[in-house]
Amino acid sequence: MADETELETRRKRLLYRSVYRGNKENDILLGQFARAHIAEFGAAELDQYESLLSAGDNDIYDWVSGKTAVPAEADSMVLRKLLAFRVRF
């Protein structure tokens, strides 16, 4: 029970960090992505997502837009899900 409570707390914190990045494009992209997927993420995926969120806004935007290649150290299943994700307006 405590583990699930801890995971839910992490999910909420990461959702907040996703929505309020400071860069409007990433607020929209990461906010929608987190709302769509974060509830299904277990501890390992949350670790990967937290690592992704520690990257700079410009780096994330460049990776998603295809301006630059994703470096090997940032490549993860969660990032691949993000790259396949499409924002809805």
C-alpha positions in Angstrom: 0.0 0.0 0.0 2.8 2.4 0.9 4.5 1.7 -2.4 1.4 2.5 -4.4 1.0 5.7 -2.4 4.6 6.6 -3.2 4.1 5.9 -6.9 1.0 8.0 -7.0 2.8 10.9 -5.3 5.6 10.6 -7.8 3.1 10.6 -10.7 1.4 13.8 -9.4 4.8 15.5 -9.0 5.9 14.5 -12.5 2.6 15.6 -14.0 3.1 19.0 -12.4 6.6 19.3 -13.7 5.4 18.3 -17.1 2.7 20.9 -17.3 4.8 23.8 -15.9 8.1 23.6 -17.8 8.4 27.3 -18.6 8.5 26.7 -22.4 4.9 26.7 -23.7 5.5 24.2 -26.5 6.9 21.7 -23.9 4.2 22.5 -21.4 1.6 21.4 -24.1 3.6 18.4 -25.3 4.7 17.0 -22.0 1.5 17.9 -20.2 -0.6 16.0 -22.7 1.8 13.1 -22.8 1.9 12.8 -19.0 -1.9 13.0 -18.8 -2.2 10.2 -21.3 0.5 7.9 -20.0 1.7 8.6 -16.5 -1.0 6.6 -14.8 0.2 3.4 -16.4 3.9 4.0 -15.6 5.5 1.8 -13.0 8.6 2.7 -11.0 11.0 2.0 -13.8 9.1 4.1 -16.3 8.7 6.9 -13.8 12.5 6.8 -13.3 13.0 7.1 -17.1 10.4 9.9 -17.3 12.0 11.8 -14.4 15.4 11.5 -16.2 13.8 12.9 -19.3 12.4 15.8 -17.5 15.8 16.7 -16.1 16.9 17.4 -19.7 16.7 21.0 -20.9 13.5 22.3 -22.7 15.5 23.0 -25.8 17.0 19.6 -25.9 13.6 17.9 -25.5 12.0 20.1 -28.2 14.9 19.4 -30.6 14.6 15.6 -30.1 10.9 15.6 -30.6 11.0 17.9 -33.6 13.8 15.9 -35.2 16.2 18.8 -35.2 18.8 16.7 -33.4 19.3 13.0 -32.8 18.6 11.6 -29.3 21.8 11.0 -27.5 22.4 7.4 -26.4 22.3 8.3 -22.7 18.8 9.9 -23.1 17.3 7.1 -25.2 14.7 5.1 -23.3 11.3 3.4 -23.8 9.5 6.4 -22.3 11.3 8.8 -24.7 10.4 6.6 -27.6 6.7 6.7 -26.5 7.0 10.5 -26.3 8.5 10.6 -29.9 5.5 8.6 -31.1 3.0 10.7 -29.2 0.9 13.3 -31.1 -0.5 16.4 -29.5 -4.2 17.0 -30.0 -5.6 20.5 -30.3 
